[in-house]
């Protein structure tokens, strides 16, 4: 057990720059502490659309993660089959039908202060996709990971559209790498013994 786990409450959020060399170690330890001890199916839902640069963080993360073929996660939301505002409610129904009481890790882009851009934030509880754009969407996630892709406070839709793709891709790679580290630790600890099915359940709705 490292010092962070000893002295920081495990339910406290963790926030690190996506280029921080200790990102995988520190944040994976925290995520493991949040899901440790439960044997529910693990589902990663990466939210966003490839039609907006800033909002493509989720689909890029899902695609990068799916390429790694994690053993302990079912992945929803990729560039090919995104989970976004139009089909989110249907995906939530599908996930609950396909998985018995799943433990959901939600991944989404967010806007924040200038000094927070490029940061990855992990926290407990659900998130509200589209909140920055005043969209009324259902909450999702037992825990969530967000990436601050740009600044908030003015013309959020335009800000998302003008976000640099290079930053989004690099952050998505970091989040996917983080989740792969979590998957590796789960596998080594044999926390989950039920094999992940080969099938990928997707809805191809309103891409």
Secondary structure, DSSP 4 states (H G I P E B T S, - for coil): --HHHHHS-TTS-EEEETT-TTHHHHHHHHHHHHHTT--SPEEEEEB--TTSTGGGHHHHHHHHHHHTT-SSEEEE--SSS-B-TTTHHHHHHHHHHHSTT-EEEEEEEEEE-GGGTTEEEEEES-EETTGGGT----EE-SEEEEEEEEE-SS-HHHHHHTS-HHHHHHHHHHHHHHHHHHHHHHHHHT---SPPPS---------
